[in-house]
Amino acid sequence: MTPLRAQIDDAVKFLRTKTSAAPSVGIILGTGLGGLVKEIAAEIVIDYSEIPHFPVSTVESHKGKLIFGTLGGKSIVAMQGRFHYYEGYTMQQVTFPVRVMKALGVNTLLISNAAGGMNPLFTKGDIMLITDHINLLGDNPLIGHNDDTLGPRFPDMTEPYTHELIALAEKVALDQKIRLQKGVFVAVSGPNLETRAEYRFLRGIGADVVGMSTVPEVIVAAHQSMRVLGFSIMTDECFPDALKPVSLQEVIAVANAAEPKLTSIMKEVVARL
């Protein structure tokens, strides 16, 4: 047994002392987007600090709780708060919860984040369906020994974000009369925001929004053959020729304002799975 597999088993063994739930859907809630938990009929809430080998959230607005319950009639497990590479965690630590979710039976992952918008057709507060991503984190959670029981050495990334789920989310948004954008998410390490020159570069290589998360979790989900649906809320406008300073409080405020729409979409997507 590999060390990673042993850690996954330790975490699952502990969680099984708390709940017998068999979630089919996993949800990761990003900066300012923890409100979806109000829609979850929670059966048990566990602090990350209690779970063996789990990191602990250190970022404002990330509560650090694992929630088991039901949403839209489905058994789910939700992370209220995630981990970031810039917090000093390894890529393996950042993605460990996704490994645990899979071991618990999760096959579909819904993931959200707050992101800076670089596409001039997007507006602050827009919700974007992630159709693809670019990894500029400078690291990869699959580097090192590959445990073949978890996934293949060279996983395919032709469809990291499941086309069928993207189509479902579009249909839900249309039914709810909520405007959705679609585009490419680029992940950088942070924690600083980008310079004007960096925004020009990122836009030039095909990215629509930029953030500091999501990609590691999606890589690991793909490694484990999980279906993925990703959302970004555009919390600030990163147009180089009209760039203005932005604070974390402003980012959280915009995310909070857009959150009810994203919550409505995610809840209905889960119900229709």
Order of alpha helices (4+ residues) and beta strands (2+ residues): alpha-beta-beta-beta-beta-alpha-beta-beta-alpha-beta-alpha-beta-alpha-beta-alpha
